[in-house]
Amino acid sequence: MLIHEHKTEPFGEIYLAPSDFHLFGPLKRHLGGMAFETEDDLISELRNWFDNLDVDFFRVGINLLLSRRQKCIDLHGDYVEK
């Protein structure tokens, strides 16, 4: 099981693990067009979305990380695009 912490700096800067980026596109598409009256409504929707994700969603994200990591190694640390 992979576990990471999000650390927040004093000015609110959030450090994201590379695996977090796999979430953004699908989450943006899911939330697109929705409006929430309260923060609790948003949190409830987010929890529901995460609870209903299939394990393969996370497997794909991890495999993408491994692939990009290998590209970076092969390029001796140079920039890697998708």
mmCIF file of the N, C-alpha and C atoms, coordinates in Angstrom:
data_MODEL
# 
_entry.id   MODEL 
# 
loop_
_atom_site.group_PDB 
_atom_site.id 
_atom_site.type_symbol 
_atom_site.label_atom_id 
_atom_site.label_alt_id 
_atom_site.label_comp_id 
_atom_site.label_asym_id 
_atom_site.label_entity_id 
_atom_site.label_seq_id 
_atom_site.pdbx_PDB_ins_code 
_atom_site.Cartn_x 
_atom_site.Cartn_y 
_atom_site.Cartn_z 
_atom_site.occupancy 
_atom_site.B_iso_or_equiv 
_atom_site.pdbx_formal_charge 
_atom_site.auth_seq_id 
_atom_site.auth_comp_id 
_atom_site.auth_asym_id 
_atom_site.auth_atom_id 
_atom_site.pdbx_PDB_model_num 
ATOM 1   N N  . MET A 1 1  ? 0.839   -1.170 0.000   1.00 0.00 ? 1  MET A N  1 
ATOM 2   C CA . MET A 1 1  ? 0.000   0.000  0.000   1.00 0.00 ? 1  MET A CA 1 
ATOM 3   C C  . MET A 1 1  ? 0.890   1.241  0.000   1.00 0.00 ? 1  MET A C  1 
ATOM 4   N N  . LEU A 1 2  ? 0.589   2.174  -0.880  1.00 0.00 ? 2  LEU A N  1 
ATOM 5   C CA . LEU A 1 2  ? 1.355   3.411  -0.955  1.00 0.00 ? 2  LEU A CA 1 
ATOM 6   C C  . LEU A 1 2  ? 0.698   4.474  -0.097  1.00 0.00 ? 2  LEU A C  1 
ATOM 7   N N  . ILE A 1 3  ? 1.494   5.118  0.697   1.00 0.00 ? 3  ILE A N  1 
ATOM 8   C CA . ILE A 1 3  ? 0.978   6.182  1.562   1.00 0.00 ? 3  ILE A CA 1 
ATOM 9   C C  . ILE A 1 3  ? 1.910   7.375  1.419   1.00 0.00 ? 3  ILE A C  1 
ATOM 10  N N  . HIS A 1 4  ? 1.347   8.548  1.302   1.00 0.00 ? 4  HIS A N  1 
ATOM 11  C CA . HIS A 1 4  ? 2.152   9.762  1.305   1.00 0.00 ? 4  HIS A CA 1 
ATOM 12  C C  . HIS A 1 4  ? 1.389   10.842 2.056   1.00 0.00 ? 4  HIS A C  1 
ATOM 13  N N  . GLU A 1 5  ? 2.128   11.806 2.505   1.00 0.00 ? 5  GLU A N  1 
ATOM 14  C CA . GLU A 1 5  ? 1.517   12.908 3.240   1.00 0.00 ? 5  GLU A CA 1 
ATOM 15  C C  . GLU A 1 5  ? 1.569   14.160 2.379   1.00 0.00 ? 5  GLU A C  1 
ATOM 16  N N  . HIS A 1 6  ? 0.550   14.961 2.497   1.00 0.00 ? 6  HIS A N  1 
ATOM 17  C CA . HIS A 1 6  ? 0.574   16.292 1.898   1.00 0.00 ? 6  HIS A CA 1 
ATOM 18  C C  . HIS A 1 6  ? 1.082   17.234 2.979   1.00 0.00 ? 6  HIS A C  1 
ATOM 19  N N  . LYS A 1 7  ? 2.146   17.936 2.668   1.00 0.00 ? 7  LYS A N  1 
ATOM 20  C CA . LYS A 1 7  ? 2.703   18.874 3.642   1.00 0.00 ? 7  LYS A CA 1 
ATOM 21  C C  . LYS A 1 7  ? 2.373   20.288 3.201   1.00 0.00 ? 7  LYS A C  1 
ATOM 22  N N  . THR A 1 8  ? 1.951   21.081 4.135   1.00 0.00 ? 8  THR A N  1 
ATOM 23  C CA . THR A 1 8  ? 1.594   22.461 3.846   1.00 0.00 ? 8  THR A CA 1 
ATOM 24  C C  . THR A 1 8  ? 2.629   23.384 4.473   1.00 0.00 ? 8  THR A C  1 
ATOM 25  N N  . GLU A 1 9  ? 3.127   24.278 3.660   1.00 0.00 ? 9  GLU A N  1 
ATOM 26  C CA . GLU A 1 9  ? 4.085   25.269 4.134   1.00 0.00 ? 9  GLU A CA 1 
ATOM 27  C C  . GLU A 1 9  ? 3.315   26.428 4.770   1.00 0.00 ? 9  GLU A C  1 
ATOM 28  N N  . PRO A 1 10 ? 4.016   27.305 5.502   1.00 0.00 ? 10 PRO A N  1 
ATOM 29  C CA . PRO A 1 10 ? 3.336   28.402 6.201   1.00 0.00 ? 10 PRO A CA 1 
ATOM 30  C C  . PRO A 1 10 ? 2.445   29.266 5.315   1.00 0.00 ? 10 PRO A C  1 
ATOM 31  N N  . PHE A 1 11 ? 2.775   29.433 4.037   1.00 0.00 ? 11 PHE A N  1 
ATOM 32  C CA . PHE A 1 11 ? 1.985   30.303 3.173   1.00 0.00 ? 11 PHE A CA 1 
ATOM 33  C C  . PHE A 1 11 ? 0.915   29.544 2.406   1.00 0.00 ? 11 PHE A C  1 
ATOM 34  N N  . GLY A 1 12 ? 0.630   28.331 2.810   1.00 0.00 ? 12 GLY A N  1 
ATOM 35  C CA . GLY A 1 12 ? -0.442  27.572 2.196   1.00 0.00 ? 12 GLY A CA 1 
ATOM 36  C C  . GLY A 1 12 ? -0.041  26.813 0.946   1.00 0.00 ? 12 GLY A C  1 
ATOM 37  N N  . GLU A 1 13 ? 1.247   26.760 0.625   1.00 0.00 ? 13 GLU A N  1 
ATOM 38  C CA . GLU A 1 13 ? 1.693   26.024 -0.542  1.00 0.00 ? 13 GLU A CA 1 
ATOM 39  C C  . GLU A 1 13 ? 1.576   24.528 -0.253  1.00 0.00 ? 13 GLU A C  1 
ATOM 40  N N  . ILE A 1 14 ? 0.937   23.806 -1.145  1.00 0.00 ? 14 ILE A N  1 
ATOM 41  C CA . ILE A 1 14 ? 0.731   22.376 -0.937  1.00 0.00 ? 14 ILE A CA 1 
ATOM 42  C C  . ILE A 1 14 ? 1.655   21.603 -1.864  1.00 0.00 ? 14 ILE A C  1 
ATOM 43  N N  . TYR A 1 15 ? 2.361   20.650 -1.312  1.00 0.00 ? 15 TYR A N  1 
ATOM 44  C CA . TYR A 1 15 ? 3.220   19.784 -2.104  1.00 0.00 ? 15 TYR A CA 1 
ATOM 45  C C  . TYR A 1 15 ? 2.442   18.530 -2.451  1.00 0.00 ? 15 TYR A C  1 
ATOM 46  N N  . LEU A 1 16 ? 2.380   18.223 -3.732  1.00 0.00 ? 16 LEU A N  1 
ATOM 47  C CA . LEU A 1 16 ? 1.609   17.084 -4.197  1.00 0.00 ? 16 LEU A CA 1 
ATOM 48  C C  . LEU A 1 16 ? 2.549   15.975 -4.651  1.00 0.00 ? 16 LEU A C  1 
ATOM 49  N N  . ALA A 1 17 ? 2.171   14.759 -4.352  1.00 0.00 ? 17 ALA A N  1 
ATOM 50  C CA . ALA A 1 17 ? 2.909   13.608 -4.851  1.00 0.00 ? 17 ALA A CA 1 
ATOM 51  C C  . ALA A 1 17 ? 2.612   13.453 -6.333  1.00 0.00 ? 17 ALA A C  1 
ATOM 52  N N  . PRO A 1 18 ? 3.556   12.930 -7.116  1.00 0.00 ? 18 PRO A N  1 
ATOM 53  C CA . PRO A 1 18 ? 3.288   12.739 -8.544  1.00 0.00 ? 18 PRO A CA 1 
ATOM 54  C C  . PRO A 1 18 ? 2.017   11.938 -8.811  1.00 0.00 ? 18 PRO A C  1 
ATOM 55  N N  . SER A 1 19 ? 1.677   11.028 -7.931  1.00 0.00 ? 19 SER A N  1 
ATOM 56  C CA . SER A 1 19 ? 0.480   10.210 -8.132  1.00 0.00 ? 19 SER A CA 1 
ATOM 57  C C  . SER A 1 19 ? -0.804  11.039 -8.052  1.00 0.00 ? 19 SER A C  1 
ATOM 58  N N  . ASP A 1 20 ? -0.747  12.199 -7.413  1.00 0.00 ? 20 ASP A N  1 
ATOM 59  C CA . ASP A 1 20 ? -1.936  13.050 -7.295  1.00 0.00 ? 20 ASP A CA 1 
ATOM 60  C C  . ASP A 1 20 ? -2.399  13.575 -8.651  1.00 0.00 ? 20 ASP A C  1 
ATOM 61  N N  . PHE A 1 21 ? -1.477  13.758 -9.580  1.00 0.00 ? 21 PHE A N  1 
ATOM 62  C CA . PHE A 1 21 ? -1.829  14.353 -10.858 1.00 0.00 ? 21 PHE A CA 1 
ATOM 63  C C  . PHE A 1 21 ? -2.730  13.452 -11.687 1.00 0.00 ? 21 PHE A C  1 
ATOM 64  N N  . HIS A 1 22 ? -2.711  12.170 -11.445 1.00 0.00 ? 22 HIS A N  1 
ATOM 65  C CA . HIS A 1 22 ? -3.587  11.228 -12.141 1.00 0.00 ? 22 HIS A CA 1 
ATOM 66  C C  . HIS A 1 22 ? -5.051  11.488 -11.770 1.00 0.00 ? 22 HIS A C  1 
ATOM 67  N N  . LEU A 1 23 ? -5.275  12.095 -10.644 1.00 0.00 ? 23 LEU A N  1 
ATOM 68  C CA . LEU A 1 23 ? -6.635  12.358 -10.161 1.00 0.00 ? 23 LEU A CA 1 
ATOM 69  C C  . LEU A 1 23 ? -7.279  13.584 -10.794 1.00 0.00 ? 23 LEU A C  1 
ATOM 70  N N  . PHE A 1 24 ? -6.474  14.576 -11.154 1.00 0.00 ? 24 PHE A N  1 
ATOM 71  C CA . PHE A 1 24 ? -7.017  15.881 -11.503 1.00 0.00 ? 24 PHE A CA 1 
ATOM 72  C C  . PHE A 1 24 ? -7.956  15.881 -12.698 1.00 0.00 ? 24 PHE A C  1 
ATOM 73  N N  . GLY A 1 25 ? -7.576  15.258 -13.812 1.00 0.00 ? 25 GLY A N  1 
ATOM 74  C CA . GLY A 1 25 ? -8.427  15.271 -15.011 1.00 0.00 ? 25 GLY A CA 1 
ATOM 75  C C  . GLY A 1 25 ? -9.787  14.629 -14.760 1.00 0.00 ? 25 GLY A C  1 
ATOM 76  N N  . PRO A 1 26 ? -9.791  13.384 -14.281 1.00 0.00 ? 26 PRO A N  1 
ATOM 77  C CA . PRO A 1 26 ? -11.088 12.744 -14.017 1.00 0.00 ? 26 PRO A CA 1 
ATOM 78  C C  . PRO A 1 26 ? -11.922 13.484 -12.963 1.00 0.00 ? 26 PRO A C  1 
ATOM 79  N N  . LEU A 1 27 ? -11.278 14.013 -11.948 1.00 0.00 ? 27 LEU A N  1 
ATOM 80  C CA . LEU A 1 27 ? -12.012 14.739 -10.921 1.00 0.00 ? 27 LEU A CA 1 
ATOM 81  C C  . LEU A 1 27 ? -12.607 16.030 -11.490 1.00 0.00 ? 27 LEU A C  1 
ATOM 82  N N  . LYS A 1 28 ? -11.838 16.719 -12.320 1.00 0.00 ? 28 LYS A N  1 
ATOM 83  C CA . LYS A 1 28 ? -12.337 17.945 -12.955 1.00 0.00 ? 28 LYS A CA 1 
ATOM 84  C C  . LYS A 1 28 ? -13.549 17.636 -13.832 1.00 0.00 ? 28 LYS A C  1 
ATOM 85  N N  . ARG A 1 29 ? -13.460 16.542 -14.608 1.00 0.00 ? 29 ARG A N  1 
ATOM 86  C CA . ARG A 1 29 ? -14.600 16.162 -15.459 1.00 0.00 ? 29 ARG A CA 1 
ATOM 87  C C  . ARG A 1 29 ? -15.821 15.805 -14.611 1.00 0.00 ? 29 ARG A C  1 
ATOM 88  N N  . HIS A 1 30 ? -15.594 15.119 -13.500 1.00 0.00 ? 30 HIS A N  1 
ATOM 89  C CA . HIS A 1 30 ? -16.711 14.728 -12.634 1.00 0.00 ? 30 HIS A CA 1 
ATOM 90  C C  . HIS A 1 30 ? -17.400 15.950 -12.022 1.00 0.00 ? 30 HIS A C  1 
ATOM 91  N N  . LEU A 1 31 ? -16.611 16.899 -11.556 1.00 0.00 ? 31 LEU A N  1 
ATOM 92  C CA . LEU A 1 31 ? -17.176 18.061 -10.860 1.00 0.00 ? 31 LEU A CA 1 
ATOM 93  C C  . LEU A 1 31 ? -17.658 19.153 -11.816 1.00 0.00 ? 31 LEU A C  1 
ATOM 94  N N  . GLY A 1 32 ? -17.294 19.028 -13.099 1.00 0.00 ? 32 GLY A N  1 
ATOM 95  C CA . GLY A 1 32 ? -17.656 20.053 -14.080 1.00 0.00 ? 32 GLY A CA 1 
ATOM 96  C C  . GLY A 1 32 ? -19.146 20.343 -14.089 1.00 0.00 ? 32 GLY A C  1 
ATOM 97  N N  . GLY A 1 33 ? -19.485 21.603 -13.951 1.00 0.00 ? 33 GLY A N  1 
ATOM 98  C CA . GLY A 1 33 ? -20.877 22.028 -13.986 1.00 0.00 ? 33 GLY A CA 1 
ATOM 99  C C  . GLY A 1 33 ? -21.625 21.912 -12.669 1.00 0.00 ? 33 GLY A C  1 
ATOM 100 N N  . MET A 1 34 ? -21.016 21.299 -11.683 1.00 0.00 ? 34 MET A N  1 
ATOM 101 C CA . MET A 1 34 ? -21.685 21.170 -10.381 1.00 0.00 ? 34 MET A CA 1 
ATOM 102 C C  . MET A 1 34 ? -21.497 22.440 -9.566  1.00 0.00 ? 34 MET A C  1 
ATOM 103 N N  . ALA A 1 35 ? -22.450 22.714 -8.712  1.00 0.00 ? 35 ALA A N  1 
ATOM 104 C CA . ALA A 1 35 ? -22.360 23.839 -7.777  1.00 0.00 ? 35 ALA A CA 1 
ATOM 105 C C  . ALA A 1 35 ? -22.711 23.314 -6.393  1.00 0.00 ? 35 ALA A C  1 
ATOM 106 N N  . PHE A 1 36 ? -22.015 23.801 -5.403  1.00 0.00 ? 36 PHE A N  1 
ATOM 107 C CA . PHE A 1 36 ? -22.220 23.338 -4.034  1.00 0.00 ? 36 PHE A CA 1 
ATOM 108 C C  . PHE A 1 36 ? -22.581 24.523 -3.147  1.00 0.00 ? 36 PHE A C  1 
ATOM 109 N N  . GLU A 1 37 ? -23.597 24.330 -2.354  1.00 0.00 ? 37 GLU A N  1 
ATOM 110 C CA . GLU A 1 37 ? -24.034 25.406 -1.468  1.00 0.00 ? 37 GLU A CA 1 
ATOM 111 C C  . GLU A 1 37 ? -23.121 25.549 -0.261  1.00 0.00 ? 37 GLU A C  1 
ATOM 112 N N  . THR A 1 38 ? -22.549 24.427 0.169   1.00 0.00 ? 38 THR A N  1 
ATOM 113 C CA . THR A 1 38 ? -21.674 24.482 1.343   1.00 0.00 ? 38 THR A CA 1 
ATOM 114 C C  . THR A 1 38 ? -20.422 23.660 1.081   1.00 0.00 ? 38 THR A C  1 
ATOM 115 N N  . GLU A 1 39 ? -19.422 23.918 1.875   1.00 0.00 ? 39 GLU A N  1 
ATOM 116 C CA . GLU A 1 39 ? -18.188 23.129 1.805   1.00 0.00 ? 39 GLU A CA 1 
ATOM 117 C C  . GLU A 1 39 ? -18.479 21.670 2.152   1.00 0.00 ? 39 GLU A C  1 
ATOM 118 N N  . ASP A 1 40 ? -19.396 21.442 3.084   1.00 0.00 ? 40 ASP A N  1 
ATOM 119 C CA . ASP A 1 40 ? -19.770 20.070 3.442   1.00 0.00 ? 40 ASP A CA 1 
ATOM 120 C C  . ASP A 1 40 ? -20.377 19.323 2.259   1.00 0.00 ? 40 ASP A C  1 
ATOM 121 N N  . ASP A 1 41 ? -21.152 20.020 1.421   1.00 0.00 ? 41 ASP A N  1 
ATOM 122 C CA . ASP A 1 41 ? -21.715 19.392 0.222   1.00 0.00 ? 41 ASP A CA 1 
ATOM 123 C C  . ASP A 1 41 ? -20.600 18.958 -0.731  1.00 0.00 ? 41 ASP A C  1 
ATOM 124 N N  . LEU A 1 42 ? -19.618 19.814 -0.899  1.00 0.00 ? 42 LEU A N  1 
ATOM 125 C CA . LEU A 1 42 ? -18.470 19.490 -1.755  1.00 0.00 ? 42 LEU A CA 1 
ATOM 126 C C  . LEU A 1 42 ? -17.719 18.292 -1.189  1.00 0.00 ? 42 LEU A C  1 
ATOM 127 N N  . ILE A 1 43 ? -17.434 18.321 0.088   1.00 0.00 ? 43 ILE A N  1 
ATOM 128 C CA . ILE A 1 43 ? -16.705 17.215 0.722   1.00 0.00 ? 43 ILE A CA 1 
ATOM 129 C C  . ILE A 1 43 ? -17.469 15.910 0.571   1.00 0.00 ? 43 ILE A C  1 
ATOM 130 N N  . SER A 1 44 ? -18.768 15.962 0.743   1.00 0.00 ? 44 SER A N  1 
ATOM 131 C CA . SER A 1 44 ? -19.598 14.765 0.587   1.00 0.00 ? 44 SER A CA 1 
ATOM 132 C C  . SER A 1 44 ? -19.501 14.218 -0.834  1.00 0.00 ? 44 SER A C  1 
ATOM 133 N N  . GLU A 1 45 ? -19.545 15.099 -1.828  1.00 0.00 ? 45 GLU A N  1 
ATOM 134 C CA . GLU A 1 45 ? -19.436 14.670 -3.229  1.00 0.00 ? 45 GLU A CA 1 
ATOM 135 C C  . GLU A 1 45 ? -18.064 14.072 -3.510  1.00 0.00 ? 45 GLU A C  1 
ATOM 136 N N  . LEU A 1 46 ? -17.020 14.689 -2.975  1.00 0.00 ? 46 LEU A N  1 
ATOM 137 C CA . LEU A 1 46 ? -15.668 14.166 -3.163  1.00 0.00 ? 46 LEU A CA 1 
ATOM 138 C C  . LEU A 1 46 ? -15.522 12.785 -2.539  1.00 0.00 ? 46 LEU A C  1 
ATOM 139 N N  . ARG A 1 47 ? -16.025 12.627 -1.340  1.00 0.00 ? 47 ARG A N  1 
ATOM 140 C CA . ARG A 1 47 ? -15.953 11.316 -0.683  1.00 0.00 ? 47 ARG A CA 1 
ATOM 141 C C  . ARG A 1 47 ? -16.702 10.265 -1.489  1.00 0.00 ? 47 ARG A C  1 
ATOM 142 N N  . ASN A 1 48 ? -17.860 10.631 -1.984  1.00 0.00 ? 48 ASN A N  1 
ATOM 143 C CA . ASN A 1 48 ? -18.649 9.706  -2.795  1.00 0.00 ? 48 ASN A CA 1 
ATOM 144 C C  . ASN A 1 48 ? -17.875 9.313  -4.061  1.00 0.00 ? 48 ASN A C  1 
ATOM 145 N N  . TRP A 1 49 ? -17.260 10.286 -4.717  1.00 0.00 ? 49 TRP A N  1 
ATOM 146 C CA . TRP A 1 49 ? -16.499 10.017 -5.940  1.00 0.00 ? 49 TRP A CA 1 
ATOM 147 C C  . TRP A 1 49 ? -15.338 9.072  -5.653  1.00 0.00 ? 49 TRP A C  1 
ATOM 148 N N  . PHE A 1 50 ? -14.568 9.378  -4.610  1.00 0.00 ? 50 PHE A N  1 
ATOM 149 C CA . PHE A 1 50 ? -13.436 8.519  -4.266  1.00 0.00 ? 50 PHE A CA 1 
ATOM 150 C C  . PHE A 1 50 ? -13.894 7.114  -3.871  1.00 0.00 ? 50 PHE A C  1 
ATOM 151 N N  . ASP A 1 51 ? -14.960 7.017  -3.113  1.00 0.00 ? 51 ASP A N  1 
ATOM 152 C CA . ASP A 1 51 ? -15.474 5.713  -2.682  1.00 0.00 ? 51 ASP A CA 1 
ATOM 153 C C  . ASP A 1 51 ? -15.905 4.845  -3.852  1.00 0.00 ? 51 ASP A C  1 
ATOM 154 N N  . ASN A 1 52 ? -16.321 5.461  -4.952  1.00 0.00 ? 52 ASN A N  1 
ATOM 155 C CA . ASN A 1 52 ? -16.821 4.706  -6.094  1.00 0.00 ? 52 ASN A CA 1 
ATOM 156 C C  . ASN A 1 52 ? -15.790 4.469  -7.190  1.00 0.00 ? 52 ASN A C  1 
ATOM 157 N N  . LEU A 1 53 ? -14.550 4.909  -6.966  1.00 0.00 ? 53 LEU A N  1 
ATOM 158 C CA . LEU A 1 53 ? -13.509 4.642  -7.956  1.00 0.00 ? 53 LEU A CA 1 
ATOM 159 C C  . LEU A 1 53 ? -13.132 3.168  -7.918  1.00 0.00 ? 53 LEU A C  1 
ATOM 160 N N  . ASP A 1 54 ? -12.915 2.620  -9.099  1.00 0.00 ? 54 ASP A N  1 
ATOM 161 C CA . ASP A 1 54 ? -12.501 1.232  -9.211  1.00 0.00 ? 54 ASP A CA 1 
ATOM 162 C C  . ASP A 1 54 ? -11.008 1.122  -8.909  1.00 0.00 ? 54 ASP A C  1 
ATOM 163 N N  . VAL A 1 55 ? -10.591 -0.001 -8.385  1.00 0.00 ? 55 VAL A N  1 
ATOM 164 C CA . VAL A 1 55 ? -9.180  -0.215 -8.051  1.00 0.00 ? 55 VAL A CA 1 
ATOM 165 C C  . VAL A 1 55 ? -8.297  -0.057 -9.291  1.00 0.00 ? 55 VAL A C  1 
ATOM 166 N N  . ASP A 1 56 ? -8.834  -0.357 -10.473 1.00 0.00 ? 56 ASP A N  1 
ATOM 167 C CA . ASP A 1 56 ? -8.045  -0.200 -11.695 1.00 0.00 ? 56 ASP A CA 1 
ATOM 168 C C  . ASP A 1 56 ? -7.667  1.254  -11.966 1.00 0.00 ? 56 ASP A C  1 
ATOM 169 N N  . PHE A 1 57 ? -8.485  2.180  -11.518 1.00 0.00 ? 57 PHE A N  1 
ATOM 170 C CA . PHE A 1 57 ? -8.157  3.598  -11.665 1.00 0.00 ? 57 PHE A CA 1 
ATOM 171 C C  . PHE A 1 57 ? -6.801  3.890  -11.010 1.00 0.00 ? 57 PHE A C  1 
ATOM 172 N N  . PHE A 1 58 ? -6.612  3.366  -9.817  1.00 0.00 ? 58 PHE A N  1 
ATOM 173 C CA . PHE A 1 58 ? -5.366  3.597  -9.089  1.00 0.00 ? 58 PHE A CA 1 
ATOM 174 C C  . PHE A 1 58 ? -4.222  2.783  -9.687  1.00 0.00 ? 58 PHE A C  1 
ATOM 175 N N  . ARG A 1 59 ? -4.520  1.594  -10.160 1.00 0.00 ? 59 ARG A N  1 
ATOM 176 C CA . ARG A 1 59 ? -3.502  0.747  -10.789 1.00 0.00 ? 59 ARG A CA 1 
ATOM 177 C C  . ARG A 1 59 ? -2.933  1.450  -12.026 1.00 0.00 ? 59 ARG A C  1 
ATOM 178 N N  . VAL A 1 60 ? -3.801  2.033  -12.833 1.00 0.00 ? 60 VAL A N  1 
ATOM 179 C CA . VAL A 1 60 ? -3.353  2.761  -14.024 1.00 0.00 ? 60 VAL A CA 1 
ATOM 180 C C  . VAL A 1 60 ? -2.452  3.926  -13.623 1.00 0.00 ? 60 VAL A C  1 
ATOM 181 N N  . GLY A 1 61 ? -2.856  4.676  -12.607 1.00 0.00 ? 61 GLY A N  1 
ATOM 182 C CA . GLY A 1 61 ? -2.051  5.810  -12.147 1.00 0.00 ? 61 GLY A CA 1 
ATOM 183 C C  . GLY A 1 61 ? -0.673  5.400  -11.681 1.00 0.00 ? 61 GLY A C  1 
ATOM 184 N N  . ILE A 1 62 ? -0.589  4.300  -10.962 1.00 0.00 ? 62 ILE A N  1 
ATOM 185 C CA . ILE A 1 62 ? 0.704   3.814  -10.479 1.00 0.00 ? 62 ILE A CA 1 
ATOM 186 C C  . ILE A 1 62 ? 1.556   3.338  -11.655 1.00 0.00 ? 62 ILE A C  1 
ATOM 187 N N  . ASN A 1 63 ? 0.941   2.645  -12.605 1.00 0.00 ? 63 ASN A N  1 
ATOM 188 C CA . ASN A 1 63 ? 1.696   2.196  -13.777 1.00 0.00 ? 63 ASN A CA 1 
ATOM 189 C C  . ASN A 1 63 ? 2.229   3.367  -14.587 1.00 0.00 ? 63 ASN A C  1 
ATOM 190 N N  . LEU A 1 64 ? 1.460   4.447  -14.686 1.00 0.00 ? 64 LEU A N  1 
ATOM 191 C CA . LEU A 1 64 ? 1.937   5.647  -15.378 1.00 0.00 ? 64 LEU A CA 1 
ATOM 192 C C  . LEU A 1 64 ? 3.159   6.234  -14.667 1.00 0.00 ? 64 LEU A C  1 
ATOM 193 N N  . LEU A 1 65 ? 3.129   6.218  -13.345 1.00 0.00 ? 65 LEU A N  1 
ATOM 194 C CA . LEU A 1 65 ? 4.279   6.712  -12.581 1.00 0.00 ? 65 LEU A CA 1 
ATOM 195 C C  . LEU A 1 65 ? 5.519   5.888  -12.883 1.00 0.00 ? 65 LEU A C  1 
ATOM 196 N N  . LEU A 1 66 ? 5.362   4.586  -12.906 1.00 0.00 ? 66 LEU A N  1 
ATOM 197 C CA . LEU A 1 66 ? 6.501   3.702  -13.166 1.00 0.00 ? 66 LEU A CA 1 
ATOM 198 C C  . LEU A 1 66 ? 7.065   3.947  -14.556 1.00 0.00 ? 66 LEU A C  1 
ATOM 199 N N  . SER A 1 67 ? 6.184   4.120  -15.526 1.00 0.00 ? 67 SER A N  1 
ATOM 200 C CA . SER A 1 67 ? 6.612   4.374  -16.895 1.00 0.00 ? 67 SER A CA 1 
ATOM 201 C C  . SER A 1 67 ? 7.370   5.699  -16.999 1.00 0.00 ? 67 SER A C  1 
ATOM 202 N N  . ARG A 1 68 ? 6.826   6.742  -16.381 1.00 0.00 ? 68 ARG A N  1 
ATOM 203 C CA . ARG A 1 68 ? 7.482   8.059  -16.431 1.00 0.00 ? 68 ARG A CA 1 
ATOM 204 C C  . ARG A 1 68 ? 8.798   8.059  -15.669 1.00 0.00 ? 68 ARG A C  1 
ATOM 205 N N  . ARG A 1 69 ? 8.839   7.323  -14.584 1.00 0.00 ? 69 ARG A N  1 
ATOM 206 C CA . ARG A 1 69 ? 10.081  7.201  -13.815 1.00 0.00 ? 69 ARG A CA 1 
ATOM 207 C C  . ARG A 1 69 ? 11.161  6.562  -14.673 1.00 0.00 ? 69 ARG A C  1 
ATOM 208 N N  . GLN A 1 70 ? 10.810  5.504  -15.391 1.00 0.00 ? 70 GLN A N  1 
ATOM 209 C CA . GLN A 1 70 ? 11.788  4.832  -16.243 1.00 0.00 ? 70 GLN A CA 1 
ATOM 210 C C  . GLN A 1 70 ? 12.265  5.748  -17.363 1.00 0.00 ? 70 GLN A C  1 
ATOM 211 N N  . LYS A 1 71 ? 11.339  6.531  -17.953 1.00 0.00 ? 71 LYS A N  1 
ATOM 212 C CA . LYS A 1 71 ? 11.747  7.493  -18.978 1.00 0.00 ? 71 LYS A CA 1 
ATOM 213 C C  . LYS A 1 71 ? 12.744  8.487  -18.422 1.00 0.00 ? 71 LYS A C  1 
ATOM 214 N N  . CYS A 1 72 ? 12.494  8.964  -17.212 1.00 0.00 ? 72 CYS A N  1 
ATOM 215 C CA . CYS A 1 72 ? 13.397  9.924  -16.570 1.00 0.00 ? 72 CYS A CA 1 
ATOM 216 C C  . CYS A 1 72 ? 14.771  9.296  -16.349 1.00 0.00 ? 72 CYS A C  1 
ATOM 217 N N  . ILE A 1 73 ? 14.791  8.052  -15.896 1.00 0.00 ? 73 ILE A N  1 
ATOM 218 C CA . ILE A 1 73 ? 16.063  7.347  -15.689 1.00 0.00 ? 73 ILE A CA 1 
ATOM 219 C C  . ILE A 1 73 ? 16.791  7.194  -17.018 1.00 0.00 ? 73 ILE A C  1 
ATOM 220 N N  . ASP A 1 74 ? 16.062  6.777  -18.064 1.00 0.00 ? 74 ASP A N  1 
ATOM 221 C CA . ASP A 1 74 ? 16.668  6.580  -19.382 1.00 0.00 ? 74 ASP A CA 1 
ATOM 222 C C  . ASP A 1 74 ? 17.232  7.874  -19.947 1.00 0.00 ? 74 ASP A C  1 
ATOM 223 N N  . LEU A 1 75 ? 16.601  9.001  -19.601 1.00 0.00 ? 75 LEU A N  1 
ATOM 224 C CA . LEU A 1 75 ? 17.062  10.311 -20.095 1.00 0.00 ? 75 LEU A CA 1 
ATOM 225 C C  . LEU A 1 75 ? 18.025  10.986 -19.126 1.00 0.00 ? 75 LEU A C  1 
ATOM 226 N N  . HIS A 1 76 ? 18.476  10.260 -18.122 1.00 0.00 ? 76 HIS A N  1 
ATOM 227 C CA . HIS A 1 76 ? 19.420  10.763 -17.107 1.00 0.00 ? 76 HIS A CA 1 
ATOM 228 C C  . HIS A 1 76 ? 18.893  11.997 -16.387 1.00 0.00 ? 76 HIS A C  1 
ATOM 229 N N  . GLY A 1 77 ? 17.600  11.989 -16.101 1.00 0.00 ? 77 GLY A N  1 
ATOM 230 C CA . GLY A 1 77 ? 17.001  13.055 -15.308 1.00 0.00 ? 77 GLY A CA 1 
ATOM 231 C C  . GLY A 1 77 ? 16.436  14.220 -16.091 1.00 0.00 ? 77 GLY A C  1 
ATOM 232 N N  . ASP A 1 78 ? 16.546  14.176 -17.422 1.00 0.00 ? 78 ASP A N  1 
ATOM 233 C CA . ASP A 1 78 ? 15.982  15.259 -18.227 1.00 0.00 ? 78 ASP A CA 1 
ATOM 234 C C  . ASP A 1 78 ? 14.464  15.261 -18.123 1.00 0.00 ? 78 ASP A C  1 
ATOM 235 N N  . TYR A 1 79 ? 13.856  16.348 -18.536 1.00 0.00 ? 79 TYR A N  1 
ATOM 236 C CA . TYR A 1 79 ? 12.417  16.535 -18.482 1.00 0.00 ? 79 TYR A CA 1 
ATOM 237 C C  . TYR A 1 79 ? 11.690  15.431 -19.238 1.00 0.00 ? 79 TYR A C  1 
ATOM 238 N N  . VAL A 1 80 ? 10.606  14.933 -18.654 1.00 0.00 ? 80 VAL A N  1 
ATOM 239 C CA . VAL A 1 80 ? 9.811   13.869 -19.259 1.00 0.00 ? 80 VAL A CA 1 
ATOM 240 C C  . VAL A 1 80 ? 8.392   14.356 -19.457 1.00 0.00 ? 80 VAL A C  1 
ATOM 241 N N  . GLU A 1 81 ? 7.895   14.274 -20.692 1.00 0.00 ? 81 GLU A N  1 
ATOM 242 C CA . GLU A 1 81 ? 6.491   14.580 -20.957 1.00 0.00 ? 81 GLU A CA 1 
ATOM 243 C C  . GLU A 1 81 ? 5.727   13.279 -21.032 1.00 0.00 ? 81 GLU A C  1 
ATOM 244 N N  . LYS A 1 82 ? 4.402   13.405 -21.128 1.00 0.00 ? 82 LYS A N  1 
ATOM 245 C CA . LYS A 1 82 ? 3.543   12.221 -21.194 1.00 0.00 ? 82 LYS A CA 1 
ATOM 246 C C  . LYS A 1 82 ? 3.999   11.248 -22.245 1.00 0.00 ? 82 LYS A C  1 
# 
